[in-house]
Amino acid sequence: MKQLVKIAAGMFLLLTTGLNGYSQDLHFSQFFNSPLTTNPANTGFIPDGNYRIGVNYRDQWTSIPVPYKTMSVFGDWQLFRDRLEYGWVGLGGVILRDVAGAGNLSSTKAYGSIAYHQLLGNSSLLSLGFNAGTANKRVDITKLVFGDQWNGKFFDARVPTAEPINASSTNYFDLQVGMNYAYFPTDNIYVNAGFSVHHVNKPRETFYDSDNIVPRRYIGFLNASIKVSDMVILNPGAYYSKQVNTSELAVGMNAAYNVSGDGSQQAYGGIYYRGNDAVIAMVGYQLSTVKLMFSYDVTTSQLSAANSRRGAYEIGIIYTGLYRNRAFTDAVRSTFCPSF
């Protein structure tokens, strides 16, 4: 019976996310480590540096028949910060890859993004940005079975299906816009809030002869960094996403501990909760300019009956750098968030 529940859950997830209805987007539990997929206004918005390169990997639902593997690589940097007295331009790009299910339903996306960041006095910053790119989704139809291939005892892939699939691949152009606001009144307090709209152009995505579209997705987030001592910095955060009738709310906090005393080595630990879905435990370590974070989703929803609460594990790696020999005006700090 338990195995039957797993198979049924897997088939349901594949059908609802892959072939019918509205398409749902990829996501990471470490939303704070995937800045360009969260909001294009984050491009070049690097509170503790001038450029960064990151990698994210997520392995989800490996204990049921339709696991998801999601990967991304991104990079962004600041331009004209030495030429514009009260602002700069951010330029970046991201590549995403997702593979799911027995039919190898895969999604590959590549975006280029640009943003402008304007200081508002000495303690706040407004950012506006957008990104544009292409997306491809494909499925191996030969590995799928459908309802009309059920012979009363089992699914028989040799039986022809009447399912009206006329393509195994689809491509479309995609566009996102967003804005951020940051407030940093002292060297010990930093607050950042943002809002973005994804799939502004509502592109068509379907394997059928239909007008199925990717609906707009709305994302809001709120982050903060609070230096409570020379040894500890607290990083609370919240993330909200809504797409059609699907919504996601994640809240939590991680803390950085100054292991080396001079900030060159930091240990991280934290916990987050995604409403009606999972508790997310996170640990990490930063060595100089490289930060490595590991998180694990413990399923709390009804899906826990199928996956035994084994939700997903996720790895995030980010390298952040500062330009050398760069002169800044008194109005522009080299970093905005608290540091050791």
C-alpha positions as CSV (number, residue, x, y, z in Angstrom):
1,M,0.0,0.0,0.0
2,K,2.8,2.4,0.9
3,Q,4.5,1.8,-2.5
4,L,1.2,2.4,-4.3
5,V,0.8,5.7,-2.5
6,K,4.3,6.7,-3.7
7,I,3.5,5.8,-7.3
8,A,0.2,7.7,-7.2
9,A,1.8,10.8,-5.7
10,G,4.6,10.7,-8.3
11,M,2.2,10.4,-11.2
12,F,0.1,13.2,-9.9
13,L,3.0,15.5,-9.4
14,L,4.3,14.8,-12.9
15,L,1.0,15.4,-14.6
16,T,0.1,18.6,-12.6
17,T,3.5,20.2,-13.0
18,G,4.6,19.0,-16.4
19,L,1.9,18.5,-18.9
20,N,-1.4,20.1,-18.0
21,G,-2.6,23.4,-16.7
22,Y,-0.4,26.3,-15.7
23,S,3.3,25.8,-15.4
24,Q,4.9,26.3,-12.0
25,D,8.4,27.8,-11.5
26,L,11.6,26.4,-10.1
27,H,12.5,27.5,-6.6
28,F,15.3,27.2,-4.0
29,S,14.9,27.0,-0.2
30,Q,18.1,29.2,0.0
31,F,16.3,32.1,-1.7
32,F,18.9,34.5,-0.3
33,N,21.6,32.6,-2.1
34,S,19.8,32.8,-5.5
35,P,19.5,36.6,-5.9
36,L,19.1,36.8,-9.7
37,T,16.2,34.3,-9.8
38,T,14.5,36.1,-6.9
39,N,14.6,39.6,-8.3
40,P,16.4,41.1,-11.3
41,A,17.0,44.3,-9.3
42,N,19.5,42.2,-7.3
43,T,21.8,42.3,-10.3
44,G,24.9,44.1,-9.0
45,F,23.2,44.7,-5.7
46,I,26.0,43.1,-3.6
47,P,26.0,44.6,0.0
48,D,29.4,43.1,0.9
49,G,31.3,43.3,-2.4
50,N,31.5,44.4,-6.0
51,Y,31.1,41.2,-7.9
52,R,30.0,37.6,-7.2
53,I,29.7,34.1,-8.8
54,G,27.4,31.5,-7.4
55,V,26.2,27.9,-7.9
56,N,23.0,26.3,-6.5
57,Y,22.0,22.7,-6.5
58,R,18.8,21.2,-5.2
59,D,17.8,17.5,-5.1
60,Q,14.2,17.1,-4.1
61,W,11.9,14.1,-3.4
62,T,14.4,11.4,-4.1
63,S,12.3,8.9,-2.1
64,I,9.4,9.0,-4.5
65,P,9.2,8.0,-8.2
66,V,9.5,11.6,-9.6
67,P,12.5,13.3,-8.0
68,Y,13.5,16.8,-9.0
69,K,17.0,18.0,-9.6
70,T,17.5,21.8,-10.0
71,M,20.8,23.6,-10.8
72,S,21.8,27.2,-11.4
73,V,24.9,29.1,-12.1
74,F,25.0,32.9,-11.9
75,G,27.3,35.9,-11.9
76,D,27.0,39.6,-11.6
77,W,29.2,42.7,-11.1
78,Q,29.0,46.4,-10.6
79,L,29.9,48.9,-13.4
80,F,30.6,52.6,-13.3
81,R,30.8,52.7,-9.5
82,D,33.9,54.9,-9.8
83,R,32.3,57.2,-12.4
84,L,28.8,57.7,-10.9
85,E,29.1,59.6,-7.6
86,Y,25.8,58.3,-6.2
87,G,25.0,55.1,-8.1
88,W,26.1,52.3,-10.3
89,V,25.0,49.8,-12.9
90,G,24.7,46.1,-12.3
91,L,25.2,43.5,-15.1
92,G,24.7,39.8,-14.8
93,G,23.4,36.5,-16.0
94,V,22.0,33.2,-14.8
95,I,21.5,29.7,-16.3
96,L,19.0,27.3,-14.7
97,R,18.5,23.6,-15.4
98,D,15.8,21.3,-13.9
99,V,15.1,17.6,-14.5
100,A,12.1,15.8,-13.1
101,G,10.2,12.6,-13.3
102,A,10.3,9.3,-15.2
103,G,9.8,11.2,-18.4
104,N,12.9,13.3,-17.8
105,L,10.8,16.5,-18.0
106,S,13.6,19.1,-18.3
107,S,13.7,22.9,-18.3
108,T,16.7,25.0,-19.4
109,K,16.7,28.7,-19.0
110,A,19.3,31.4,-19.7
111,Y,18.8,35.1,-18.7
112,G,20.8,38.3,-19.0
113,S,20.0,41.0,-16.5
114,I,20.7,44.7,-15.9
115,A,19.9,47.0,-13.0
116,Y,20.5,50.6,-11.9
117,H,21.2,51.4,-8.2
118,Q,20.8,54.9,-6.9
119,L,21.8,56.1,-3.4
120,L,19.2,58.2,-1.6
121,G,21.3,60.2,0.8
122,N,23.9,58.3,2.9
123,S,21.7,55.6,4.4
124,S,19.4,54.1,1.7
125,L,19.5,52.8,-1.8
126,L,16.8,52.3,-4.5
127,S,17.3,49.7,-7.3
128,L,15.4,48.9,-10.5
129,G,16.2,46.1,-12.8
130,F,14.9,43.6,-15.4
131,N,16.1,40.5,-17.1
132,A,15.3,38.8,-20.4
133,G,16.1,35.4,-21.8
134,T,15.0,32.2,-23.4
135,A,13.5,29.0,-22.0
136,N,13.3,25.5,-23.3
137,K,11.2,22.7,-21.8
138,R,11.3,19.1,-23.2
139,V,10.0,15.7,-22.2
140,D,10.8,12.1,-23.3
141,I,7.4,10.9,-24.4
142,T,8.5,7.3,-24.8
143,K,9.1,7.1,-21.1
144,L,5.5,8.2,-20.2
145,V,2.3,6.2,-19.7
146,F,-1.2,7.6,-19.9
147,G,-4.7,6.6,-18.6
148,D,-5.8,5.0,-21.8
149,Q,-2.8,2.6,-21.6
150,W,-4.2,0.9,-18.5
151,N,-5.3,-2.6,-19.4
152,G,-7.0,-3.3,-16.1
153,K,-4.0,-4.8,-14.4
154,F,-1.0,-2.5,-15.3
155,F,0.1,0.3,-17.7
156,D,1.2,-1.1,-21.0
157,A,3.4,1.4,-23.0
158,R,3.0,-0.7,-26.1
159,V,-0.7,0.3,-26.4
160,P,-1.0,3.5,-28.5
161,T,-2.2,6.5,-26.6
162,A,-4.8,9.0,-27.8
163,E,-3.2,11.8,-25.7
164,P,-3.0,14.8,-28.1
165,I,0.7,15.6,-27.6
166,N,2.1,17.0,-30.8
167,A,5.6,18.1,-29.6
168,S,8.2,16.9,-27.1
169,S,9.9,20.3,-26.8
170,T,8.8,24.0,-26.5
171,N,10.7,27.3,-26.5
172,Y,9.7,30.8,-25.4
173,F,11.0,34.3,-24.6
174,D,10.7,35.4,-21.0
175,L,10.9,38.7,-19.2
176,Q,11.1,39.8,-15.5
177,V,11.1,43.2,-13.8
178,G,11.8,44.2,-10.2
179,M,12.7,46.8,-7.6
180,N,14.6,46.8,-4.3
181,Y,15.0,49.2,-1.4
182,A,17.8,49.0,1.2
183,Y,18.2,50.9,4.4
184,F,21.5,51.0,6.3
185,P,21.5,53.7,9.0
186,T,24.6,52.4,10.8
187,D,27.4,49.9,10.3
188,N,25.5,47.5,12.5
189,I,22.0,47.5,10.8
190,Y,21.0,46.6,7.2
191,V,17.5,46.1,5.9
192,N,16.5,45.2,2.4
193,A,13.0,44.7,0.8
194,G,12.2,43.9,-2.8
195,F,9.3,43.1,-5.2
196,S,9.4,41.5,-8.6
197,V,7.1,40.3,-11.4
198,H,8.2,37.3,-13.4
199,H,6.9,36.2,-16.8
200,V,5.7,39.7,-17.5
201,N,5.0,38.8,-21.1
202,K,3.0,35.6,-20.1
203,P,4.7,33.4,-22.6
204,R,3.1,30.3,-24.2
205,E,4.4,27.0,-23.0
206,T,2.7,23.7,-24.0
207,F,3.3,20.3,-25.5
208,Y,-0.2,20.3,-26.8
209,D,-2.0,22.2,-29.6
210,S,-3.2,24.8,-27.1
211,D,-2.6,28.2,-25.7
212,N,-1.3,27.2,-22.3
213,I,0.6,30.1,-20.8
214,V,3.2,30.6,-18.1
215,P,1.3,32.9,-15.7
216,R,2.9,35.9,-14.0
217,R,4.6,35.1,-10.7
218,Y,4.9,37.8,-8.0
219,I,7.8,37.6,-5.5
220,G,8.4,39.7,-2.4
221,F,11.2,39.4,0.1
222,L,12.5,41.1,3.3
223,N,16.1,40.5,4.6
224,A,18.1,42.1,7.4
225,S,21.5,41.8,9.0
226,I,22.0,42.9,12.6
227,K,25.4,42.9,14.3
228,V,24.7,42.1,17.9
229,S,28.4,41.8,18.9
230,D,31.9,41.4,17.5
231,M,31.2,37.7,17.3
232,V,27.6,37.3,16.1
233,I,25.5,38.7,13.2
234,L,21.9,37.8,12.9
235,N,20.3,37.5,9.4
236,P,16.5,37.2,9.6
237,G,14.6,36.9,6.3
238,A,11.2,36.3,4.7
239,Y,10.2,35.3,1.2
240,Y,6.7,35.2,-0.5
241,S,5.8,34.0,-3.9
242,K,2.4,33.7,-5.7
243,Q,1.6,32.2,-9.1
244,V,-2.1,31.7,-10.0
245,N,-3.5,29.7,-7.0
246,T,-0.1,28.5,-5.7
247,S,1.6,30.5,-3.0
248,E,4.7,30.0,-0.9
249,L,5.8,31.8,2.3
250,A,9.1,31.1,3.9
251,V,10.4,32.8,7.1
252,G,13.4,32.2,9.3
253,M,16.8,33.3,10.4
254,N,20.4,32.3,10.2
255,A,23.3,33.5,12.4
256,A,27.0,34.1,11.5
257,Y,29.6,33.4,14.1
258,N,33.0,35.0,13.9
259,V,35.2,31.9,14.2
260,S,38.6,33.5,13.4
261,G,38.1,36.7,15.3
262,D,38.9,38.9,12.2
263,G,35.9,37.8,10.1
264,S,37.9,35.8,7.6
265,Q,36.3,32.6,8.8
266,Q,32.6,32.4,9.8
267,A,30.2,29.6,10.7
268,Y,26.5,29.7,9.9
269,G,23.5,28.0,11.4
270,G,19.8,28.7,10.9
271,I,16.3,27.4,10.5
272,Y,13.4,28.4,8.2
273,Y,9.8,27.3,7.8
274,R,8.0,27.2,4.5
275,G,4.2,27.3,5.3
276,N,2.4,24.0,5.0
277,D,5.4,22.3,3.4
278,A,8.7,22.0,5.2
279,V,11.0,22.9,8.0
280,I,14.4,23.9,6.6
281,A,17.6,23.4,8.6
282,M,20.7,25.2,7.4
283,V,24.4,25.2,8.2
284,G,27.3,26.8,6.4
285,Y,30.9,28.1,6.5
286,Q,32.7,31.0,5.0
287,L,36.4,31.0,4.3
288,S,37.6,34.5,3.2
289,T,35.5,35.3,0.1
290,V,33.9,31.9,-0.4
291,K,30.7,30.9,1.3
292,L,29.3,27.3,1.3
293,M,25.8,26.6,2.7
294,F,23.9,23.3,3.0
295,S,20.2,23.1,3.8
296,Y,17.8,20.2,4.3
297,D,14.0,20.3,3.9
298,V,12.0,18.2,6.3
299,T,8.6,17.7,4.8
300,T,5.7,18.6,7.0
301,S,2.8,18.5,4.5
302,Q,0.6,15.5,3.5
303,L,3.4,14.5,1.1
304,S,5.3,13.2,4.1
305,A,3.3,10.0,3.9
306,A,4.9,9.3,0.5
307,N,8.5,10.6,1.1
308,S,8.9,9.8,4.8
309,R,9.6,13.5,5.4
310,R,12.7,13.4,3.2
311,G,12.0,16.6,1.3
312,A,15.2,17.9,-0.3
313,Y,18.8,18.9,0.2
314,E,20.3,22.0,-1.2
315,I,23.8,23.3,-1.7
316,G,24.7,27.0,-2.3
317,I,28.3,28.3,-3.1
318,I,29.0,32.0,-3.5
319,Y,32.2,33.8,-4.2
320,T,32.2,37.5,-3.5
321,G,35.0,39.9,-4.3
322,L,35.9,43.6,-4.0
323,Y,37.6,45.6,-6.7
324,R,41.1,46.6,-6.0
325,N,42.5,50.1,-6.1
326,R,39.0,51.6,-6.5
327,A,38.5,55.1,-5.1
328,F,35.1,55.7,-3.6
329,T,33.5,59.0,-2.6
330,D,32.6,59.5,1.1
331,A,29.0,59.0,0.1
332,V,29.5,55.6,-1.2
333,R,30.7,52.8,1.1
334,S,32.6,49.8,-0.3
335,T,30.1,47.6,1.7
336,F,26.7,48.3,3.1
337,C,25.9,45.3,5.4
338,P,27.4,44.7,8.8
339,S,30.8,42.9,8.8
340,F,33.2,41.5,11.4
